[in-house]
Amino acid sequence: MILNINPNLLLLITIEGLDGTFKNTNTKNLVNYLNTSFNKYSSKVDIKSVSFPRYEKEGGYFPKVYLNGKYSKFFENLSSEINKEKDISEIGRKLLLINELELVSDFYLSDMFDFSSTTEINEPTIIVFDRYFYSMIYYLTKNIHKYNYQNINYMKEFSDIILNKVINKYKLEKTDILIKLYNSNKDNNNDIIKKRNKNSKDIYENDFDYLDKVSDYYKKFNPQYMISEKYAVPRFNRTTNNSIINIDVNGKNEETILNEITSSIQNVLRIYKLKVSNYYRYNK
């Protein structure tokens, strides 16, 4: 992002989760809450949401066609043939997988980079992301599984490669708060997805065996690994451990979920409001 303002006046909140956990609804509800909460700063704090992938933008073209299956057959055939080959060394198989992850991750990251490089921040701003690059890392486990890598340590190893690229190549802003939504009732979650994605061609949305695996990795991956001290500089928390919020949406209504989210971020909002107040006190 092009920052013409102190980075401490930019607050990034990311809502992640599998389909069926009402990310879009909770993103809208949180934005509405923030607008009410920051009412006294009306016109002084820009509050907005962004949903990735942005299919309506040029940067969203590649994630759109990839998720619609344009390249999936090629990648499926590639991994199938490689798994059959007995003469390919372990190092060779890993290298091929890494190349695939590099390519597929670029599909998603090009969209995020397009947003980041064309967004100018020159006033206190809060952005709520409906999915960000953390979601991409979780979903790429499907590509990893195709090569018969299923140990959690493998997942972390390959994710580390992608996360390094996210931070060091694309230089995307790291989120200050990561809200992870999940549904502990998998059957209920799958029913929600079936009803909503009845005519969907998305390569992920109707593969329930795969979605169950991703759901497990949402829990198994050490959360701070995704915003670890290695990559993040907490702007509003003393430690990154306080930046992770896990919420089970099973059996809860919108109001209950929003209350859980907002109560969990009050400390960050308090610090952010103080920084905004000081900014306008000494700069305006």
N, C-alpha and C positions, 0 to 999 in steps of 0.2 A: 504494500500500500504506500501511496505517496503521502507522507505525513508532514503537514506544515504546522503541527501542533505537538506539544509534549506527549510522548507515548503513554504517559500515565493518565491521560484524559481519553484514552481509547479503551473501552471495555468490551471484550469479546466473550460471548457465551455460546457454547455449542450444545445442541440437543441431538443425541445419537440414539439409535435403537433399530431393531428389526422392523420390517413391515408389520403393521397390526398393533404397534405400540402408540399410535396416535401422535407421532412427532409433529406433523403439520398443525394439528389442532392445538397442541401444547405450545408450539412456537407462537402461534397467533395469540393465545391466551396470555403468554408471558409478555409479549410486546404490549398488549393492552394494559397489563398490570404495570409495566414500567412507565408507560405514558402517564398513567394515573399517579404513580409514585413520584415521578419527576415533574409533576404539574407546575410546581413553583419555578421550575427552570424552563418553562415553556419558551420555545424558540431559541433556547440556549444549549440544549442537549438534543442532538439528532439521534433518534431511536428508530432502528429499522431492522428488517429481517431479510435474509438471503437463503434461498433453497438450492442446494446442489444435488445433482447436476442441473444447470440452467439450460434446459432443452430449447428454450426460445431464443437463446443467444448463439452467436457463431462459435463461441468456445465450447458450447454444449453439443456440437455436432458429433464428435467422436465418441463421447460416452453414450450418446443416444443410439448410434448405430451399433456400437458394441453390445449394449444391453438388449438390443433387438435381435441379436444373434448373427450379425453380419460376418463377424470374424470367429465366432465360437467354434464352428465346424473345423476350421483350420487348426485352431489351438487344440481341440479335442483329438484330432487325427495325429497331430504332432506328438502330444504326450503319449498317446496310445502306441505309436511306433517306437518311441524312445523307450518306453517301459518293456517292449518286447526284445529290444536289443540287449544281448548279454555281454557284448564287447565294450559297451560304454562304461567308463569308470564312474565311480561315485562323484568324483570331481567334475567330470564331464556332464553328468546329469544335473548336478547343482548349477553349473554354469548355464545350461540351457534353460533351467527354471528361472534363474535370476534374469536372464535376457527377456523371458516372457513377462515376468513381473515388471521389469523396467518399461517395457513397451505398453502394457495394459495400464499401468499406473499413469503413464503420460497422457493417456486418453482423458483421465479424470483431472489430472493436475493442470492440463492446459486450460481447462475451464476455470479453475480456481486462480491460476496465474493471470488469466485475462481479467478477471474481476479485480484482483489485487493491484495489477499494474494500471488499471484505468479508474481506480477509485481514489479520489483526493479527499483527505481528511483535514479540515482546517478549523474545526470546532469540536468541542467535547462530543463524543459519539459512542453509542452503544449499538453493537450489531449482534443479533441473535441468528446463528447459523442453524438451519434445518439440514443437518448433516454437513460434515466437513471432511478433511482428509483422514481423520480417525476412522470413519466409516469405511472408507476405501481400503484401509489396511485390514480391517476385519473381513471384508468381503473377498479380498484376494486370497483368503485361505482356500477357496474353491480351486484356484489354480495350483496351490501348493499340494492339496490332497490328490490331484490328478497324477502327481509324480510319486504318490505313495509316501509322502512325508506327513506324518500325523502326530509326532511327538511335539509337546508344547515348546520344547527348546528350539525345534526347527522353526516353529511359527515366530518365535521371538527373533531368531537369527535373520530370517528373511524380512520380517517387518522392520528390523533395524536398518537394513539396507535401503528400504523404501523411505523410512522416516528421515534418514540422512539426506536423501535427495530432496525431500519436501522442504527441509530446513536450509540446507546449504546450496542447492541448485536453484530451486524455485523461490526460496526465501519467503515462504508464506508466514504470515503472522500466526503465532501460537495462541491458542485459546486460553482465557483466564479461568473459565469455569467449564468443565465438561459434565454434562448431565446425561447419564446413561439410563434409558428407559428399557425395561424388559417385562415380559409377561411370563410369570412362573408356571402358568397353565398352558402348556404347548398346544394341547388340543384346541383350547379356546382361541389361542393365537392363530392357529392354522385355519380355523373356521372363519375368522375375521378376514384373513388374507384371501381365502377362496371366494368369499362374497364380494370383496372389493376388487379383486383382480381377475374376475371371471373371464374376461376377454383379453387379458394381458399377454403380450409376447415376450415380456422381460425374461431373460435367461435365468434369473435368480428367483423371481417372485413366486413361482409355482413349483419350485424344486424343494419340497418340504423336508426331504432327508437332509439336503444340504443346509437349509435354514436351521434345522435342529442343531447341526454341527456348529454353525456360526453362533447360535445362541449359547452353546456351551463355551465357545471361545470368548464371548463377551464376558463370561464369568471367570474363565480360567486365566485369561491374560491379566497380569498384574496391572491394575489401572494406572498407577503412576509411571509404568513403563511407557505409556502413551504420551504423558506429559512429564517425563522424568526430569530430574535435576540436570541431567546431561543436556537437555534441549531447552528447558524452560527457565525463565527468570520470573518468579511470581511477582506480579505488580501490586496485588491487593491481598495476598495471603503470605504468611511467613514461610509456609511450606507448600509444596505442590499437593501433599496428601489432602489438604483441605479444599483442593480445587476439583475433586471428583465427587459426584453425587450419583448414587445408584437408587433408582426408584422402580419398584414393582407395580405395574399398572393393573394387575389382575383384580377384577371385582371393584375397581374404584371409578368414581365418576370424575368429570373434568375438574370440578371445584376442588375435590380432595387432592388430586394430582397437582394442581396449581398451587395449592396451599403447601404441599410438601416441597415443591420446587422453591417457592418464594421464601419459605422459612429457612431453607438451607443456604440461601444466598444473601441473607440480610446483612451479615457482617461485611461482605464484599461491597454491597450497595452503600452501606454506611461510610466505608472508607472512600468509595468513589465520589459520593456526594460531597464529602469534606474536601476532596481534591478539586472538584468543580467549583465549590464555593470560594476556595482560596484563589483559584485561577481568576475568577471574575472580580474578586475583591482587589487583587493586586495588578490586574492587567486591563481593567476596563474603567 
